[in-house]
């Protein structure tokens, strides 16, 4: 699992572009929320992880 804490820097587009270039068959979807919100989405099965 890759984890990136972006903070003040806007680096996510470059990281995702490099990831997609290396692994074009993998689909990446992003969610924006705090840990409690994301945990609730997972528990309610509104999102999935692999």
JOCOR-V70720 format. One record per pair of residues at least 24 apart in sequence whose ideal C-beta (glycine too) atoms are under 8 Angstrom apart, sorted by sequence separation. I is the first residue (numbers start at 1). GAP is how many residues later the second one is. If there is no record, write none. Layout:
((I;GAP) (I;GAP))
This chain:
none
